[in-house]
Amino acid sequence: MKKLFSLLSAFGIILLSVGVTMAAEGAAAGGGDSTKAAIALAAGLGVAIAAFGAALGQGRVGAAAMESIGRNPNSADRLFLPLVLSLALLEALALYGFVIAIILTGKI
């Protein structure tokens, strides 16, 4: 967990420094290409983070449902509706990220 946190922290610091550099270039040059690049980067990262989060959540929900059905097979019919509802809501979160990315790419 410590390695993951340090990797994500380093990635965040790199992204912040790139954003500051792009902002400085945009202020000096009028902002054309660097703004478009930042919007494209934000759209791509938005979809990637939304898809990763939804996949992680769906995996955990599925694993928990299968574990509970394995412990009590008679509860499978009672677990089906909450399982499908949870998966649908998680997939909706991924679609919201995709829609935001489409809106951002429309601004390029």
C-alpha positions as CSV (number, residue, x, y, z in Angstrom):
1,M,0.0,0.0,0.0
2,K,2.9,2.3,0.8
3,K,4.4,1.7,-2.7
4,L,1.1,2.5,-4.4
5,F,0.6,5.7,-2.4
6,S,4.2,6.8,-3.2
7,L,3.6,6.0,-6.9
8,L,0.3,7.9,-7.0
9,S,1.9,10.9,-5.2
10,A,4.8,11.0,-7.7
11,F,2.3,10.8,-10.6
12,G,0.2,13.7,-9.0
13,I,3.3,15.9,-8.5
14,I,4.3,15.3,-12.1
15,L,0.9,16.2,-13.4
16,L,0.8,19.4,-11.3
17,S,4.2,20.5,-12.5
18,V,3.2,19.9,-16.1
19,G,0.1,22.0,-15.6
20,V,2.1,24.8,-14.1
21,T,4.5,24.6,-17.1
22,M,1.6,24.6,-19.5
23,A,0.0,27.6,-17.8
24,A,3.3,29.5,-18.0
25,E,3.6,28.7,-21.7
26,G,0.0,29.7,-22.3
27,A,0.4,33.0,-20.6
28,A,3.5,33.8,-22.7
29,A,2.3,32.5,-26.1
30,G,-1.4,33.3,-26.0
31,G,-2.5,29.9,-24.9
32,G,-3.3,28.0,-28.1
33,D,-1.8,24.5,-28.3
34,S,-1.0,24.0,-24.6
35,T,-4.6,24.6,-23.6
36,K,-5.8,22.1,-26.1
37,A,-3.2,19.6,-24.9
38,A,-4.3,20.1,-21.3
39,I,-7.9,19.6,-22.2
40,A,-7.1,16.4,-24.1
41,L,-5.0,15.1,-21.2
42,A,-7.8,15.9,-18.8
43,A,-10.4,14.1,-21.0
44,G,-8.2,11.0,-21.2
45,L,-7.3,10.9,-17.6
46,G,-11.0,11.4,-16.7
47,V,-12.1,8.4,-18.7
48,A,-9.2,6.3,-17.4
49,I,-9.9,7.1,-13.7
50,A,-13.6,6.6,-14.1
51,A,-13.1,3.2,-15.8
52,F,-10.6,2.1,-13.2
53,G,-12.8,3.1,-10.3
54,A,-15.9,1.4,-11.9
55,A,-13.9,-1.8,-12.6
56,L,-12.5,-1.9,-9.1
57,G,-15.9,-1.4,-7.6
58,Q,-17.6,-4.0,-9.8
59,G,-14.9,-6.5,-8.9
60,R,-15.4,-5.9,-5.2
61,V,-19.2,-6.1,-5.5
62,G,-19.1,-9.3,-7.5
63,A,-16.6,-10.9,-5.2
64,A,-18.7,-10.0,-2.1
65,A,-21.8,-11.4,-3.8
66,M,-20.1,-14.6,-4.8
67,E,-18.7,-15.1,-1.3
68,S,-22.0,-14.6,0.4
69,I,-23.8,-16.9,-2.1
70,G,-21.0,-19.5,-1.4
71,R,-21.6,-19.3,2.3
72,N,-25.4,-19.4,2.0
73,P,-26.7,-20.7,-1.4
74,N,-30.3,-20.1,-0.4
75,S,-29.7,-16.4,-0.4
76,A,-28.9,-16.2,-4.1
77,D,-32.4,-15.0,-5.1
78,R,-32.4,-12.2,-2.5
79,L,-28.9,-11.0,-3.5
80,F,-29.6,-10.8,-7.2
81,L,-31.5,-7.5,-7.2
82,P,-29.0,-5.6,-5.0
83,L,-26.1,-7.0,-7.0
84,V,-27.5,-5.9,-10.3
85,L,-28.5,-2.5,-9.0
86,S,-25.0,-1.9,-7.5
87,L,-23.4,-2.9,-10.8
88,A,-25.7,-0.6,-12.8
89,L,-24.9,2.4,-10.5
90,L,-21.2,1.7,-10.8
91,E,-21.4,1.5,-14.6
92,A,-23.3,4.8,-14.6
93,L,-20.4,6.4,-12.8
94,A,-18.1,5.2,-15.6
95,L,-20.5,6.6,-18.2
96,Y,-20.6,10.0,-16.4
97,G,-16.8,10.1,-16.8
98,F,-17.1,9.3,-20.5
99,V,-19.7,12.0,-21.0
100,I,-17.5,14.6,-19.3
101,A,-14.6,13.5,-21.5
102,I,-16.8,14.1,-24.6
103,I,-17.8,17.5,-23.3
104,L,-14.1,18.4,-22.8
105,T,-13.1,17.2,-26.2
106,G,-15.8,19.4,-27.7
107,K,-13.9,22.4,-26.3
108,I,-10.7,21.6,-28.2
